[in-house]
Amino acid sequence: MARSNANDKLDNGTSPPAPPAASEMKYEAALAELEQIVHNMEGGQLPLEESIAAYRRGSDLLRHCQQQLSDAERKIQVLENGALRDFDSASGEAQ
């Protein structure tokens, strides 16, 4: 059962808004949130339930960031002799 405390509610008694889905976030925002989660977890001050929720959120953010980087890698093109060629990440050369 999740623990409730005064910080879980806004001044008007409502819960804070849920964070956006990782898949809807820009890379930079997802990475910043992931870094904050890591910092909070390394501090060791989170209760067990919050640690589990933070771990799950961090896993989603990490997966999203890795996908964003993979997608960007596929989009990179290299200008070679006046022609754009796809970049081959395996060999590090233009195709």
Backbone bond lengths (Angstrom), bond angles and torsions (degrees), N, CA, C in turn:
res aa  C-N    CA-C-N  psi(-1)  N-CA   C-N-CA  omega(-1)  CA-C   N-CA-C  phi
1 M - - - 1.445 - - 1.523 108.61 -
2 A 1.313 117.76 132.07 1.459 122.59 -177.65 1.519 110.11 -72.31
3 R 1.309 114.53 142.52 1.455 119.97 178.19 1.515 108.50 -85.14
4 S 1.304 115.95 142.97 1.456 121.37 178.61 1.509 108.51 -112.20
5 N 1.315 115.56 140.17 1.456 118.36 173.58 1.509 108.72 -141.14
6 A 1.305 116.45 173.99 1.457 122.08 -175.29 1.518 112.03 -62.58
7 N 1.328 118.36 -26.46 1.455 120.87 -179.05 1.519 112.65 -74.73
8 D 1.336 117.87 -12.69 1.452 121.52 -179.01 1.523 112.42 -79.50
9 K 1.292 118.40 -9.84 1.455 121.97 -176.07 1.516 109.94 -123.35
10 L 1.336 115.38 147.37 1.453 120.57 174.76 1.515 109.05 -77.59
11 D 1.325 117.60 171.38 1.461 122.28 -178.25 1.527 112.92 -55.67
12 N 1.324 118.17 -31.23 1.457 120.02 -177.97 1.529 112.65 -87.37
13 G 1.327 117.67 7.26 1.453 121.74 175.37 1.518 114.33 91.20
14 T 1.315 118.03 0.76 1.458 119.86 179.11 1.521 109.88 -93.35
15 S 1.318 116.07 159.64 1.460 121.22 177.87 1.523 109.28 -76.24
16 P 1.344 116.72 152.58 1.464 119.08 176.86 1.525 110.06 -64.87
17 P 1.340 117.94 154.15 1.462 119.13 -179.67 1.523 111.16 -65.12
18 A 1.314 115.99 147.83 1.465 120.96 178.97 1.528 108.83 -69.28
19 P 1.335 117.46 145.04 1.468 119.22 177.64 1.519 109.90 -66.16
20 P 1.333 117.46 155.53 1.465 119.48 179.49 1.528 110.38 -65.10
21 A 1.310 115.69 154.59 1.465 120.26 175.99 1.520 108.23 -61.21
22 A 1.319 116.64 141.86 1.463 121.10 -178.79 1.520 110.77 -55.10
23 S 1.321 117.31 -39.00 1.460 121.20 -176.99 1.522 113.37 -65.89
24 E 1.326 117.38 -15.71 1.460 121.69 -179.92 1.532 112.09 -95.57
25 M 1.322 117.08 -3.85 1.460 120.68 -174.15 1.518 111.82 -92.97
26 K 1.320 115.11 149.93 1.462 120.49 170.86 1.526 107.69 -72.49
27 Y 1.321 115.49 155.37 1.462 121.51 -177.52 1.526 111.81 -53.51
28 E 1.325 116.71 -48.37 1.462 120.85 -174.93 1.526 111.83 -62.92
29 A 1.330 116.98 -40.42 1.465 120.93 179.04 1.522 111.03 -67.91
30 A 1.335 116.34 -41.42 1.465 120.24 179.25 1.520 110.69 -64.70
31 L 1.332 116.86 -41.86 1.460 120.63 179.30 1.528 111.30 -65.19
32 A 1.328 117.22 -41.10 1.464 120.61 178.72 1.530 110.92 -62.80
33 E 1.329 116.79 -42.55 1.465 119.69 178.65 1.527 110.47 -66.28
34 L 1.327 116.77 -40.58 1.462 120.74 178.11 1.523 110.64 -60.82
35 E 1.330 117.29 -43.75 1.465 120.83 178.16 1.530 111.07 -61.53
36 Q 1.337 117.05 -38.71 1.464 120.38 178.86 1.524 110.74 -67.05
37 I 1.312 117.40 -39.51 1.464 121.26 177.95 1.524 110.10 -62.09
38 V 1.326 116.65 -45.99 1.469 121.00 179.34 1.527 109.53 -59.79
39 H 1.314 117.02 -45.33 1.467 121.34 179.58 1.532 110.81 -59.34
40 N 1.331 116.48 -46.19 1.471 120.75 -179.45 1.528 111.48 -64.19
41 M 1.324 116.58 -40.62 1.457 119.60 -178.66 1.530 111.15 -71.05
42 E 1.325 116.60 -37.80 1.466 119.24 178.36 1.517 111.80 -65.34
43 G 1.328 116.33 -26.34 1.465 120.37 178.03 1.513 112.94 -67.67
44 G 1.344 116.39 -21.51 1.454 120.59 176.26 1.514 115.16 70.23
45 Q 1.308 117.87 17.90 1.461 120.79 -176.43 1.529 113.71 -101.42
46 L 1.331 117.65 -2.01 1.463 120.12 -178.59 1.528 110.54 -82.58
47 P 1.325 116.83 138.15 1.466 119.47 172.49 1.531 109.57 -63.65
48 L 1.318 117.40 161.97 1.455 122.99 -174.79 1.526 112.50 -53.71
49 E 1.317 118.21 -50.81 1.468 121.19 -177.82 1.522 111.39 -61.01
50 E 1.318 117.26 -40.56 1.466 120.61 178.73 1.529 110.57 -68.64
51 S 1.315 117.50 -34.92 1.465 121.01 177.19 1.521 110.93 -64.50
52 I 1.327 116.42 -41.78 1.461 120.60 179.12 1.526 110.09 -64.76
53 A 1.329 116.74 -44.71 1.466 120.77 178.97 1.533 110.28 -63.70
54 A 1.325 116.97 -40.64 1.465 120.97 179.00 1.521 110.57 -64.86
55 Y 1.323 117.01 -40.02 1.466 121.05 178.34 1.530 110.87 -62.02
56 R 1.331 116.01 -44.78 1.465 120.02 179.08 1.531 111.02 -62.56
57 R 1.336 116.28 -45.62 1.464 120.36 179.45 1.532 109.71 -62.66
58 G 1.325 116.76 -42.95 1.453 120.80 178.92 1.511 112.16 -61.99
59 S 1.322 117.55 -39.13 1.464 121.50 177.48 1.518 111.12 -62.79
60 D 1.332 116.22 -42.89 1.469 120.28 177.69 1.530 110.73 -63.20
61 L 1.331 116.40 -44.19 1.460 120.62 -179.92 1.523 111.40 -64.49
62 L 1.327 116.94 -41.84 1.461 121.03 179.07 1.526 110.91 -62.02
63 R 1.314 116.46 -45.85 1.464 121.28 179.22 1.540 109.89 -60.36
64 H 1.325 116.35 -42.29 1.465 121.16 179.39 1.534 110.75 -64.58
65 C 1.317 117.58 -45.07 1.469 121.07 179.57 1.528 110.75 -62.38
66 Q 1.312 117.29 -42.87 1.462 120.53 178.92 1.529 110.76 -62.82
67 Q 1.325 117.16 -39.47 1.467 121.07 178.65 1.527 110.39 -66.20
68 Q 1.336 116.60 -41.69 1.463 120.48 178.77 1.524 110.83 -61.35
69 L 1.326 116.95 -42.88 1.465 120.54 179.01 1.527 110.90 -65.80
70 S 1.305 116.84 -40.54 1.459 121.13 178.46 1.528 110.79 -62.79
71 D 1.332 116.55 -43.42 1.461 120.97 178.30 1.521 111.07 -63.18
72 A 1.326 117.00 -42.25 1.462 121.20 179.74 1.523 110.70 -64.16
73 E 1.312 116.28 -39.41 1.458 120.74 179.69 1.531 110.99 -60.63
74 R 1.325 116.18 -39.66 1.467 120.16 179.22 1.524 112.23 -68.44
75 K 1.336 116.60 -25.80 1.460 120.63 -176.91 1.526 113.29 -86.12
76 I 1.312 116.50 -15.26 1.462 119.47 -176.66 1.521 109.99 -65.30
77 Q 1.297 114.29 132.98 1.452 119.82 175.96 1.523 108.48 -126.20
78 V 1.294 115.85 151.12 1.442 122.01 -177.76 1.520 108.92 -115.67
79 L 1.330 117.40 135.16 1.451 121.94 176.21 1.520 108.28 -85.33
80 E 1.328 115.80 116.49 1.455 120.80 -177.73 1.523 109.00 -131.83
81 N 1.330 116.25 116.02 1.469 121.98 -178.81 1.527 111.91 53.61
82 G 1.315 116.39 41.59 1.460 120.82 176.49 1.508 114.98 81.27
83 A 1.323 118.90 0.86 1.470 121.88 -179.58 1.521 109.97 -121.51
84 L 1.331 116.16 139.13 1.460 120.67 176.03 1.517 109.30 -80.31
85 R 1.303 115.65 130.35 1.468 121.57 177.04 1.522 108.24 -128.60
86 D 1.327 115.57 147.59 1.463 119.90 177.17 1.516 109.60 -65.57
87 F 1.314 115.31 144.81 1.450 121.91 178.20 1.511 109.17 -88.51
88 D 1.324 117.33 129.67 1.459 122.71 177.73 1.525 107.84 -95.50
89 S 1.329 116.46 105.88 1.463 120.35 -176.10 1.525 112.14 -66.98
90 A 1.319 118.05 -24.66 1.463 120.55 -178.67 1.523 111.06 -69.40
91 S 1.327 117.16 -43.00 1.458 119.85 -178.15 1.522 112.84 -97.94
92 G 1.338 116.41 -16.84 1.456 119.94 -178.75 1.515 113.25 79.33
93 E 1.337 116.24 15.44 1.452 121.07 -178.47 1.523 111.42 -125.56
94 A 1.332 114.73 160.64 1.458 120.18 174.92 1.514 109.28 -73.15
95 Q 1.329 115.71 145.05 1.480 119.95 178.65 1.506 110.01 -87.47
